[in-house]
Amino acid sequence: MSEARGSGAGAGGPAREVGGGTSAGAGGTAADDAAPVRTPVRRGPGGGGPFGGAGMPAEKSKAFGPSAKRLLGRLRPERALIVVVTLLAVVSVTLSVLGPRMLGSATNLIFAGVLSKQLPAGETQAQVIAALRASGKSSQADLLGGVTLTPGAGIDFTQLSVVLTTVLLIYIAASVFSWAQSYLLNGVVQRTVFRLRGDVEDKINTLPLGYFDTMPRGELLSRVTNDIDNVSQSLQQSLSQIMTSLLTVIGVITMMFVISPLLALIALVTIPLTLFVTTMVAKRSQKLFVAQWKHTGTLNARIEESYSGHALVKVFGRHREITEVFRQKNDELYKASFGAQFVSGIIMPSMMFIGNLVYVAIAVVGGLMVASGSLSLGDVQAFIQYSRQFTQPLSQLGSMANVLQSGVASAERVFELLDADDQIPDPVPAETPAGDRGRLVFENVSFRYTPDRPLIDDLSLVALPGQTVAIVGPTGAGKTTLVNLIMRFYELDSGRITLDGTDIASMTRDDLRGRTGMVLQDTWLFGGTIHDNIAYGNPAATEEQILAAAQATYVDRFVHSLPEGYDTVLNDEADNVSAGEKQLITIARAFLAQPSVLILDEATSSVDTRTEVLVQRAMSALRADRTSFVIAHRLSTIRDADLILVMEAGRIVEQGTHEVLLAAGGAYANLYNAQFAAALSD
């Protein structure tokens, strides 16, 4: 196999981890050796597992500005297209802003035509106005003074059609440019999010295994899926809207001042009111959006945990407790989401209220200006349209505030993942062992998960090629930790480990794990055929080699009882085959990998006694000329080991063969006798 898709990926780099792929299996938290981790797992009161809470308190929001700036900074590779998008937006908005002024001209033509029909033909407009003033009709004279017309001429439909056609073409052109802008911006956003997803995937492959020990799986999945999707939607909605709205506000203000500075000043009253309302709401809604997405991740972790341990929940009759905790977490998410959406939703109605007040003021003052002849009816109509165009983008900017804040809150969570400390990089240049024998040497190795809790201290041992080294001891003694150090899932505090004379710290992780095979108690199979799961151990293997591996590990025996044989598709949980059959498939995968060093962590715990005997025989052939480490609780399975290491509190307290250790009457003999005494007692 070429990569540990489960914990190996998290531990950074390809690995022949052909058994379990979960962080529990490879991260010092296996069932037989629950080693402590460097940072306590943040799974709320009650710890992990199907019955532990996964909740974490909602964090206070970080600085909105730096996070938003960092998010926008990820658009930098698209800056050339962003310039084009901006130019298209400027043209589109400019044309849209010209439309109302042109429609105002059409209104003036219609209004002037209607008025001219009511006036006697043959007189000039000046004569008509003078006659009205002479008769005491000053208001009507002032009204006519604001209009250009020819008495008795009626509506000039030729000129009106030209104006309306021009307006139609302007709006069509504005729509085309707006569509082009949206199309290009969509590509910019999607490529940016594509790179963000790629960065997250690369980051996950460079994170140390300890990070996954401290991060609930559902929480991590929520950041990789929900949060990134929310960032994508937020950028898609807000960037185009904010750009268009700002340009519209600038264009509309310009046109309003051209038409009437007085009415423009009235309309500008909305800006400080809008800024005040938006700022007040944004301060509160940002915290609520962070809480919303935090609770979303917590609930996902809860659901994933409960679903993974569904059978265990049923066995212990804890479904009511699980349901109650789910309801509690769901209620917390509901309250956070409701609060965030409600508070941010105040912006739009507030903006509409302010806009309506300004609309009324403009209509009253504009009407008076038309009556006085200082402004034409078409200009007032255009100004009212501009006032709508002015308040609408302000309202949109306000409504975009909640979308943008939600996206930035999600971006912060993604950036937290991207900012996590990477594992120690591979050395450059890296060393490569001269041989491929599998001689493994521990030289004064010390390691601890937390500084105040020693685990392995000054450990030395030599495992020769072809030897089977069994590791036994009570839970927490450091057995699984020992093999995790071989895989470089964790770095040593002191000392060194050599493989065929080369310090593994001087090798690349790909090279080291390419020479190492691991079969864990916690099996890992992906959704695919049995054939594909076996071939995962060596993608370059031939059909004959895959079949030989299946026959050697007795997979071939049960496969033929399945309807589709080797083409039987395993579902996501691989629960359409038994636990023992899953274990055999992972062992077949290890056979196919042909590693120099083989690690078996309770690899036969899920098979029946008869199958275990057969597998043990097959293991003997697999271990030939290879160094094998076998972690076992059933001491009867390691009697034939060349070397048995007895560990207690991270130290090797005894070592030797089965017969020698029994004769010594020490820790191993006590473990062995206690195991069989317990069996007799039962």
VOKE-854585 format. One record per atom (N, C-alpha, C, CB): x, y, z negated. Coordinates in steps of 0.1 Angstrom, whole numbers, plus 5000, padded with zeros to 4 digits. Each point is the difference from the previous one (the first is absolute). Glycine has a CB too. Example, Ala and Ser with C-alpha at 12.3 -4.5 7.8 and 13.67 -1.06 7.14 Angstrom:
! residues 2
513249434922499150125000500950125000498149884988501550235019500950115000499250114992501249945022
***
This chain:
! residues 682
500849885000499250125000500950125000498149884988501450235017500850125002499750114991500349935022498550074971499750114991499049964990500450165019499849894969499149984989498850105001501849914985497250055021498950095003499350054987499649895022500550024968499450054987500950084992498649805000502050144990500950084992501350035007499049894980501450025029501350035007499950135008500449765001498550275005499950125007500150114990498749905017500750084972500150114990501450014994497649974995503149925004501350004995501050055010499449824985500250205027500850075010500849915009500250174984499249795027500749945010499649855002501950154995498549805016499749865003500549904990500050075024499349824975500449904990499449875004500250174982500449725015499549875002499149964988501949935015497250154982499249974988498849925006500750214987499449665013499049925007499049944991501849955016498250084972498949964991499150114998501549834989498350214998499150114997500550135005499349884980499850215023500450135005499550114991500049905022499650074966499550114992501050054991497849905001502050224994501050064991500149924987499650225011499349724986500049924987500949885002497850084994502249865018500849895002501550035001498149905011502250214994501450035002500550114992499749925022499550134969500450124993500249994986498850115016501649764979500249994986498749994992502150125003496849855003498849984993499349875004499850254999500949665004499449875004499449944987501649965019497549944984499349944988500949934991498149985014503049964990500949934991501050084993499749815015500450324990501150084994499650155001501749835006497450214986499450135001501050104994497749914998503350135010501050094996499450144999501849865010498750224981499650144999500550085012500049984975499350135028500450095011500650124994498249905015502450184994500750124995499150104995501749965016497150064990499050094995498749934997501150195013498249834976498849924998499050025011500450034975498949875028499050005011498950094996500649775008499150335000498950104997498749945004501650195003497849734989498749945003499050034989501249825013499050294980499050044991499949914988498850105018500349934973499949924988499649855004499350204987501449715007499749865002500949945010497750054996503250025010501049945008499549965014501249934980499649985027499649965013499149885000502150095008497849845003499249895001498550035003501649894985497650015017498650025003499250074989500249815014500450184973499250064989500650134995499349774994501850275012500650134996499550125007502049874994498050245000499550125006501150055010498650064981501050005030500950055010500050155000499749805013499650264977499750145001501250084995497649954997502650175009501050094996499350145000501949865010498550224980499450135000500350085012500150004975498950095029500350085011501050114997497649965007503450055002501150094998499550145004501749825004499050284989499750145005500650025014500050084976499450005031500450035014501450074999497650015008503249955002501350075001499750135008501349785000499850305002499950135007499449975014502050104986496949975017499449985013500950055011497850024989502850095009500850075011501249915005499450214990501549745001501149925004499549875007501450094982497549855013499549875006499550035014499549914977499750205024499450035013501150045010498050084989503149995006501150035009500749885005500250224988500049685003500749885003499249925010501150004978497550005020499249935010500050065013498549944981501450195020500150075013501449995006498350164992502749824999501449995005500149875008500850134981498449775017500049885008499650015014499649884979499850245024499650035014501150065008497750044992503549985002501150075006500449935014500850074977499249805023500449935013499150045012501049814987497850245009499050035011499950155002498749804994502350285002499950145000499850065015501450014979499149925031499850055013498649995004502349935006497149964991498549985003499250094992500449765006500050274981499250084992500050155006500649864980500550185026500050135006499050005012502450034994497649865014499049995011498650004994501749875014498150064975498649994994499650144995500449764993500650315002499750144995499650095011501649974981499250035030499750085012498649975006502450015005497349864995498649965005498950054991501049805010499350204977499050054990499850155002500749814984500550265018499950145002499150045012502350034989498049905022499250025012498549974998502149955014497749934980498649964998499250104991500849765002499950284987499350104991499850135006501149884981499950175027499950125007498850015009502550034999497449865009498849995009498750004992501449885017498650044972498849994992499650134994500549774995500550315001499850134994499450105010501849964983498750035030499550095010498549975004502450015009497149874988498749975004498950094995500849775001499250254985498950094995500050145006500149874979501250185023500050145006499450005014502150054986498249855022499449995013498549984999502149905009497450024982498649984998499350134995500449764994500450324998499550144997499750085012501249984978499750015032499950085012498749955007502550035002497349844998498749955007498850054993501249805007498950214979498850054993499850155003500549844981500650235020499950155004499350015014502150054986498349875023499450005014498549984999502149925010497549984982498549964999499350124993500649754999500050294990499450114992499850135008501049904979500150135028500050125009499049995011502450044995497449845011499149985010498550014996501749855010498150094977498650014995499750154997500249774990500750305004499850144997499850095013501349974979499550005031499950085012498749985007502549985003496849914996498749975006499050094994500649775005499650274982499050094993500350155003499849824982501250215025500350145003499750035014501850004983497850135020499750045013501249995010498250154990501549805022501149995010500350145006499349765005501850254999500450135007500750104991498149965015501950014972500650094990501349934995497850104993503149995003501349944994499749974986501450135016499649794978499949974986500150124991501049785005499950324999500150124992498850085000502450005006496850015005498850075001498949944991500650075023499449794976499049944992500350024985499749835018501650174979500450024986499750144996501849835002498450275007499750144997498650024998502050075013497149864995498650024999499549944987499849995024500849904971499649944988500350094988500349775010500950294991500450094988499150125000502449925002497250135010499250125001498649974994501350085020498249794981498749974995500149954986499349945022501950074971500149974986500249854997498650194996501749735015500349864998501549975000497849945011502850124978501549994999500549854998500050244990499349685003500449874997500049925013499150014977499950015031499949935013501250055010497549964997502750175002501150065008501349944995498750215004501549784983501349944995500149855005500050164980498949775020500149865004500449995015498249944983501250155025500349995014501550055003497650045005502950054985501350055002501149894998499250224992500449675001500949894999500049905011499850034975499449995035499849905011500350075013498349874987502450055022500250055014499049945009502550034996496650065010498949945009499750105011499149874980500150085029499450085011498550004999502049965015497350154981498649994998499349945012500250204986498949715011499149935010500749895008498950215002502449764995500749905008499749864996501850165003497949814985499749874995501349924997497950005013502049874985501149914997500849985012498849894981502650135018500949965011500449864999500950245001498349675006500249864999501349955006497549975000502950105010501349965007501150024990499150075022501050044972501150024990499849914988500250245008498549744988499849914988500549865003498050144994501749815019500549875003501549985000497949975014502750144991501550005000500549994985500150145022499349944969500550004986499749864994499550254998499349695004499749874994500949895006497650084996502649935017500949905006501450014994498750015021501850114977501350024994500049944986500450215014498649824978499949954987500049845000498750204992500649745017499949865001501449945003497650015008503150055002501449965003500950024988499650055024500250054969500950034988499849894990499950255004498849714993499849904990500449865005498150134992501849845021500549875005501550004999498149995016502650124988501550004998500449984986500150155020499249924971500349994985499849864995499350234997499749705008499749864996501149915006497650044999502949985013501049925006501350024992498950025023501550104974501250024992499949954986500450205014498449814980499849944987500149855000498550194995501049755016500149855001501549965001497749995011503050084998501449975002500850024987499850075024499850034968500750024988499749894990499950255003498949704996499649904991500749875004497850114996502249865017500649885005501549994997498450005019502350114983501550004997500250004985500450135021498849944971500250004986499749864994499350244999499749695007499749864995501249925002497650025006503149995005501249925002501150044990499449985024500850154974501050054990499749944986500250215013498649794983499649954986500249855000498450184997501249755013500049854999501549955001497749995011503150084997501449965000500750034987500150045025499550074969500650044987499649904989499950245006498849714994499649904991500649875003497950124997502349855016500749885004501449994994498750005022502050124979501450004994499949994985500850145019498249924975499949994985499749854996499150245000500149695007499849864997501349925002497650025007503150015004501349945002500950024989499750025024500450114971500950034989499649934987500450225010498349774988499549924988500449865001498150164997501749785015500449865002501549984998498149975016502750124989501449994999500450024985500450085023498950014970500350024986499749884992499450245003499549695000499649884992501149905001497650055004503049945008501149905002501350044994498949945021501250184974501350044993499850024985500750115022498149874973499750024986500549884992498050145005502649884984500449884991498849934995502150114994498149765003498949924995499450054987501149805011499750274981499550064988498950105002502249974990497750095022499050105003498649935001501750155012498449734994498749925002499649944987500649965023500350024967499649954987499350114992502049855001498250275003499350114992498950065007502250054990497549915022498950065008498949895003501650165010497249864985498949905003499849995015498950054978500949835027499949985014498950095007500949774996497950234997498950085006500450155001498449834991502350224999500450145000500950035012499850014975501249905027500950015011499350005013501849894987497350015015499249995012499150125002500049754998499550314992499250125001500850125006498649924981502750095014500850105006500449985014500950034977499349845027500449975013498950015010501849854991497050135005498850005008499150124998500149755000499250254989499050114998500650145000498749844986502550185007500650135000500550045013500649964976500049955032500550045013498950035009502149864996496850065004498950035008499350134997499649765001500450284986499550134996500850115005499049894979502350095020501050105005499750025015501749944983498149955025499750015014498850085003501249785003497750184990498750075002500150154996498849784996501950254993500150134995500750095010500049924977501250035028500750075010499250025013502249914990497149995014499250015013499050104999500449765004498950254984498950094998500550144998498649824991502450195000500350144995500950075009499849914977501250035030500950075008499350085011501849834995497450105013499350065011499150114995500149785013499150184976499050104995500750124994498549814995502650174998500650124994500650095011500549864979500250085031500650075010499050085008501849835002497150115002498950065007499450114992499649795013500150184975499350104991500850124998498949814989502450185008500950114998500050095013501449874983498850075028500150075013498650075003501849845008497150094988498750065003499850124991499149785006501350214981499950114991500850125005499749854981501550135024500850115005499450065013502149894991497450035018499450055012498750074997501149815013498150144979498750064997500250134993499049784998502050234992500250134993500450115011500749874979500250095030500450095010498850055008502249885002497050035003498850045008499050094991500349795014499650184974499150074991500550154999499349794988501950235010500650134999499950085013501549924982498650005029499850075013498650055002501849855010497250074985498650045002499650114990499549765008500850214979499650104989500949984988497650005009503350094988500850004988499149994987501850125012497149954988499250014988499449864997499450245004500049705006499449864998501149904997498150065016503149964990501149914998500550004985500750045024499350084970500350014986499049934991501150225005497649794999499049934993500249855000498450195005502049765007500249865002501249954992499050025023502050074976501349964993499849984985501350125018497649934977499749974986500049854996498750225000501049705010499949864998501449944997498049995014503150074991501349934998500449994986500650095022499450034970500449984986499149914992501050225001497649795002499149914993500349855004498350195000502049795012500349865004501249954994498950045022502250044978501249964993499849974985501350135017497949964977499849984985499349874998499950254997499049725010499249884998500949885003497850125005502949885006500849885005501149974989499550065024501150054972501149984990499549944987501250195010497749864985499449954988499649865001499250234994500249735017499649865002501149915002497950085009503149974999501249915003500849964988500150115022500049984968500849974988499449884993500650244998498149755002499349894992499949885009498750174987501049845026499849895008501249925003498250125010503049944990501349935003500249894989500950215011498949834976500249904990499049885001500850194985498049855019499049905001500249905012498450164990502249905021500349915011501249914997499250175015501849874977501149924996499449884991501650195001497549854990499349904992499249905008499950174981499549885029499249915009500849905006498450195005502749855002500949905007500749914990500250165019500149894969500749924990499049894995501450204993497449845005499049904996499749905011499050174984501149885029499849915011501049895000499050185013502349864985501149904999499849904988501550175011498149894978499849914988498949905002500750194986498249865020498949905003500449905010498350184995502549855015500549905010500849904993499950175018501049884973500849904992499249914992501850174999497149884995499149924992499349905008499750194985499849855027499349905009500949905005498450185007502849864997501049905006500449904989500850175016499449884972500449914989498949904996501550184992497349875008498849924996499749895011499150194987501149865026499749915011501149895000498950185013502449854985501149915000499849894989501550175010498049884979499849914989498649954998501950114989497349895022498649974999499749874993499650145021501249754983499749874994500350004985500649905022500550174975500450014985498950074992502450005007497150114999498950074994498849914997500850215011498849714999498949914998500349894990499450045023501849914977500449894991499950054985501549915017498950214980500050054987498750084997502550015000496649995009498750074998500150154997499249784991501850285016500250154997499450095010502149934989497050015019499450085011499250124995499949805014499550194974499250114995501050114996498249854992502950115002501050114996500650065012500549874979499850055032500650055012499050105006501349795004497450174997499050095005499850134993498849795008501350204978499950124992501150095002498849874983502550075018501150095003499950065014501449864985498250065024499850065014499050115000500549785010498450214983499050104999500650134993498249834999502650154991500750114994500950075009499949884978501050055030500950065009499250065012501849844994497250105010499150055011499350134995499749775010499950234978499450124995501050124999498449854987502850125009501150104999500250065014501149884980498950035030500350045014498850095005501449795005497450164991498750085004500150144994498749785001501650234986500050134994501150095006499249904979502050045024501150085006499650045014501749884986497750035022499650035014498950105000500749775007498350214985498950094999500450144997498549814993502450204996500550134996500850075011500049924977500850005030500950065010499150055012501949854993497250075011499150035012499150124996500249765009499250234979499150114996500750134999498649834987502550175006500750134998500450065013500849924977499849995032500550055013498850045009502149864997496850075000498850035008499450134997499649765002500850304987499450144997500550105010499949944976501250045030500750105009499050045011502349914994497249995014499350035012498750084996500949795011498250164980498950094997500350144995498849794994502350224999500450134995500450095012500849904979499950045031500450085012498850045008502249885000496850035001498850035007499250114994499949765008500150244978499350104993500650145003499349834982502050175017500750135002499850045015501849944983498349975026499850035014498650055003501649835006497450124987498650055002499850144995499249774998501550264991499950144994500650105010500249914977501050055029500650095010499250015012502349934991497149965013499150005012498950104999500549765004498850244984499050094997500550155001498849824986502350205008500650145000500350045014501049964977499649965031500350035014498850035008502149864998496850065000498850015007499450144997499649755001500350284986499450134996500850125006499149894979502250115018500850115004500150015015501449984979498749915028500149995014498750055007501549814998497350164996498850055005499950154999498949794993501550264996500050154998501050065011499549984975501649965027500950065010499549995014501949934986497349975018499449995013498950115001500449755001498850274988499050105000500650145002498549854986502750175008500650135001500750025014500350004975499949895032500650015013501549994999498250145008502449844980501449994999500649865003499850174983499249735019500549875004498949945009501349974978499149955032499049945009499449874993501250105020497649864985499449884995500949885003497750105004502949905008500949885003501249994991499250025024501350104972501150004991499649944986501050205012497849844984499549954987499849855000498950224996500549745016499949855001501349935000497950045014503150024994501349935000500650014986500350075024499550044969500650004986499449904991500450255004498249744997499449894991500549875004498050144998502249835014500749875004501449994994498649995021502150124980501450004995499949984984500850155019498249914975499949984985499849854997499150244997500149705011499849854998501349935003497650025006503050025005501349935004501150034989499450025024500450094969501050044990499849924987500150235010498649764986499749934987500149855002498550194993501249765019500149865002501449944998498150025016502950044991501449954997500450024986500650055024499050054970500350024985499449894992500250245003498549725001499449894993500749875003497850125001502649865012500749885003501449994993498850015023501950114976501250004992499849954986500950185015498049874979499649964987499749854999499250234996500049725013499749865000501249915003497750065007503350005001501249925003500949994987499850075024500050024967500850004988499949874993499750254998499049695001499949884992500649885008497950094989501949925025500649895008501550014999498150015016502550114985501550014999500549964986499950185017499449864973500449964986499949854998499350224992499749725013499949854999501149945008497550014998502950045014501149945007501350024993498850045021501450084973501350034993500149914988500050235009498849754984500149914988500449865004498250144989501349815022500449875005501450005005497749955007502750164999501450015005501049994988499250145020500449934969500949994988500249864995499250224993499849705008500149864996500949925009497750014989502250025024500849935010501550054998498149985016502150154981501350054998500749944988499350225012499849764978500649934988500649875003498350114986501049815023500549875005501350035008497749905000502350195009501250035008501250054992498550055019501250014969501150064992500549904990499050225003500449664996500549914990501449965004497749914996503150054993501449975002500149875009500650114978500349905032500349885008500949904993499750145020500349744984501049914996501450045004498349815000502750144994501450035004500249965014500849974976499750125033500249975014501049895002499450235006500549705005501049905003501450065003498249855010502950084986501350065003500350015014500749914978500150195026500450025014501650024999497750105008503149824999499549875006499849894990501350075020497849844984499749894991500949885002497650085000502649844990500849885002499149885003501750094984498949815022499349885004500849884995498950115020500449804973500849884995500649925012498549984980502749975018500749935010499349875004502150104993497449834997499349875002498550014998502149894993497350005007498549994998499749884992499650115022501249874967499949894991499050024989502449945006497650184988499150024989500649994987498349925014503050114985500750004986499650134993501949855009497450144980499550114993500750014986497849995012502850134985500750024988499550124992502049895010497650094978499650124991501350034991497549935000502950195001501150054992499750114990501549945019498350024968499750094990498950095003502450004994496549955010498850075005499250054988499949875021499750264979499150054990498950085007501950024983496949975011498950065006498950024990500549905022498850214978498850034992499150095008501449984979497349995018498950085007499950144994498849795005501350214982500050134992501350014992497450015000503250114998501250014994500049944985500550205014498449814980500049964985499649854998499450244995500449695016499749864999500949915008497650074997503449884998501049915007499349885005501950094986498449865026499449885005501149905004498050135008502849905001501149925004501350074996498749895019502250044974501250074995501249915002498650134983502449925025501349935002499849865004501050154983498249835027499749865005501049965011497650024994503049865005500949955010499749865003501850154992498249815021499749875004500549985015498049984984502249895020500449975013499149905006502450064995497049965016499149905007500749975013497950094989502549785012500749955012499149965011501949934985498650075027499249965012499549854998501350165015497549824987499449864999499549984986501649925017498750164973499649984987498550054998502350034992497049904999498750044996500150054986498849845015500950294983500250064987498550024995502350115005497449834984498750024994500150104989499349765006499750324993500050114989498749974992501350175014498949814973498949984991500150094988499849765007499150254986500050084988498650064997502450065005497450004984498750054996499650125009500349924977498450115023499650125008500650124995497849895004502750195006500750134996501549984998497950084990502649805013501449984997500950065011499449794989500050255023500850065010500249915012501150134983498149765019500249915011499750065013499549814984499350245018499650075012500950125003497649914997502750164992500950125002501349965006498950114981501649775015501349965005500049985015500449884979498550065026499949975015499750135007499349774996500050334997499750135007501350085001497750004990503249985001501350065002500849955012500150044975499749835027500749945012499450065013500449784987498350245013499450065012500250155001498349824999502350244990500250154999498750075000502249985012496849964982498850084998500250114989498649795006502450184986500450104990501650015000497949954985502650165012501550025000500549974986499850175018501449784981500749964988500450134992500849785011499250204976500550114991501649995000497850004986502749885014501449975000500349865005500450174981500949815022500349875005499849995015499549904978500649985028499749995014499649855003501650195005497749805007499649865005500649995013497950004987502849895016500749985013499349885007502250104991497749915022499549895009501149975010497650084997502949805001501149955009501250104999498349895016501950164972501250094997499750155003501449815006497450234999499750145003499050054990500549965024499850164970499150064991498750035007502050104987496949865008498750025007499750155000499249774993501450314998499750145000500750075012499850004976501249935030500650055012499449955013502150024986496949905013499349955012498750085002501049764996498550235016498750065003498949914994500950125021498049944975499049914995499449915010499450184984500649875029499649915011500849875000499250205013502149824987501049895001499849914988501650145013498449924975499849924988498849915000501350174987497549905016498849934999499849915012499050184987501749845024500049915011500749874997499950205015500949804975500749884996499449934988502150105008496849964987499349954988498549975003501650144986498049745010498649975001499449994986500549875021498250174978499349994987498649955002501450204992498349704999498749954999499550024986500549825018498450264981499550044987498849924996500950235004498849774983498849944995498850075005501249944979498850195023498950085005500250005016499850144979499449775027500249985015499550135007499849754997500750275015499650115008499949965014501050174985497849835021499749975014499250115006500049754995500350285017499350115007498849945009502250145000496949955003498949965009500549965014498550154987501549725016500549955012499949855000501650205003499049735007499949865000501149944991499150015024500749864973501049934992501350005007498249864989501750125025501249995008500850144999498949845016500450274984500650134999500650024987498450095017501049864972500550024987501349924997497750044992502449855014501249924999501150075009498749784996501050265016500950065009500650134994498849895019500550174972500450134993501449984994497650064996502849825000501349984994501150025010499049844985500750145028501150015010499350035014501649844987498250285017499350045012500649935012499350214990502049765010500749945011499949855001501550195000497849754991499949854999499249955012500250014975500249875029499349935011498849924994502149985013497049984996498949924995500449874993498750095019502449854986500549884994500550034986500649915022500150204976500550034987498850034990502150095010496949984995498950034991499349874996499750225011500149694998499349874997500949924991498950005022502450004980500949934991499950054985501549955020498450184979499950064987498749964993501550205008497449805000498749974995500049854996498950175014501749744993500149864997500949984988499649945024501550134975500949984988499350044987501950045015497250064986499450054987498549944999501550215001498249705007498749934999498850095003501049854983499350265024498950085005499249935011501350214994499549725014499449935011499049904996502150035012498049924976499149894995498650064998501949894988497950235006498750054998499550095012500549994975500450065033499650095011499049925010502250134998498149745004499249935010498649974995502149905008497750134979498649984995499250135002500849834983499850275021499350135003499550005014501450124983497449955019499449995014500950065011497950024989502950085008500850065010501549974999498350195001502049724989501449964999500950124996499649815016501550204991501050114998499450145004501949835003497150165005499350135005498950054990500649935024499350004965499050044990500450144995499549764993499650335007500250144996499850014986499350095023501749964969499850034986499450144999502049854994497050164997499450134998501050094991497749905002501950224995500950104993500449944987498850195011500449744982500449954987500549865001498350144989501749805023500449865002499349904991502250095007496549944990499349914991499249895007499950194984500449805029499449885007500949885000498750165014502449854979500949884997500250004985501150015023499349884972500149994985501350064996498749795000501550234987501250074994501249915003498650114982501349765017501149925003500450005015499349854981499750165028500350005014500750145003498049855005501550254989500750135002501549994996497850124996502449824993501449994995500849925010499250014976500349885029500749925010500450085012498849804992500250295013500350085012501150104997497649985007502550084981501150094996501349925000498450154987501649735008501249924999500449965014499449914978499750065031500449985014500650125007498149845002501450284994500650125005501550014995497750115000502549854988501450004995500949905007499150084978500349815025500849905008500450055013498749824989500450255018500350065013501050115000497749945006502450134983500950114998501449964999498350134989502049755005501349944999501050114994499649855020500150194968500950104993501249944994498050144996503049955001501249954993499749984985501450125016497749974978499749994986498549984999501950144993497649765000498649984999499650024985500149835019498850254980499550024986498549955000501550214997498349704993498749944998499550044986500649805016498450284984499450054987498749934998501150235003499049664990498849914997499349975013499750114977501149855033499549995014499149885001502050115009497949804982499249885002498950004989501949875010497850254984499150004989498649985004501550154989498249875024498649995004499749875008500050255001500949665000499849875007499849894990501450085019497949824985499749894991501349914998497650005008502349914983501249934995500649925012499149994976500149945031500449925011500750085011498249834995501150285009500650095010501350064995497750055009502449984978501250064994501249915002498650124983501149755015501149905002500550015014499149854982500050155028500350015014500850135003498049865006501550254988500750135003501350004994497850115000502449834988501349994994501049935009498950014977500649895029500949925009500450095012499049784993500050295012500350095011500950124996497849945010502150104978500850114995501549954999498150094987502149795010501349945000500750025013499349844982500050135029500650025013500250145003498949795008500250304988500150145003501250064992497550025004502749934984501150064991501449955004498350024982501849885027501349955004500950115005498949785005502350234990500950115004499550144998500949845016498250174975499550144997499950014985498750015021501550124974499850034986498650024997502350104999497249834991498550014997499950044985499449825018499750274980499650044987498549964998501750204999498149724990498749954998499550054986500449805015498650284985499450044987498849914997500750245003499349694986499049904997499650014985500949855018497850124980499549994986499849854997498950225001500849705009499949864999501449945001497649995009503049984980501449955000500249875006500350134979498649795023500149875006500450025015498349904984501450225022500350025014501450045003497750075002503249954988501350045002501149914994499150245001500549644997500949904994501249985009498149894988501750115025501149975009500850135004498749815009501150304985500850125003501449984996498050144996502949925013501449994997500450084988500449975024498950144973500350094989498750064995502350055009497649944978498850054993500450124991498849785001500750335002500350124991498850024991501550115018498849904969499050034990500250154996499949754992499050335011500150144996499150044989500550045024500050044967499350064989500450154999499849784988499250315013500350144998501150055010499349984976500649975036501050055010501449945000498750214999501549704992501349934999499849855004500850174982500349785023500149855002500549944987500450025026498749914967500449954987500549855002498450154989501349785022500449875002500149985015499149914979501850005026500049965014500749865001500150245007499449695002500449865002499049925008501450024979498849855022499049925006498949964990501849915016497250024989498949974992500449904989498550035019502349874984500549914990500950064989499849825017501150274988500950064991499350094990501849995018497250094987499350094992499149934990500150175019499349724985499249934991500849944989498449945018502850014986500949944990500550114990500649825016499550304989500550114991499050034989501350095019497449894983499050024990499850154997500649784991499650305019499950154998498750055005502550025001497650115005498850075004499249925011501150224994499749725016499349935010499349874995501750085016498949854975499449884994498850044992502249894998497850224995498850054993498950035010501450094982498949985029499050035010499449875006501250225005499749694998499649885007499149914991502150005013498449994974499249924991498750064996502149914991497950235008498850074997498949985011501350174986499249835026499149995011499349875001501450155012499449744985499449875001499249974987501849925015498750144974499249984987498750065001502150004987497850125020498750065002499149925009501150224997499549725013499249915009499449884992501550075020499449874971499549884993498950054990502249895002498050234992499150054991498650025006501950114987498249955026498750025007499349875003501050215010
***
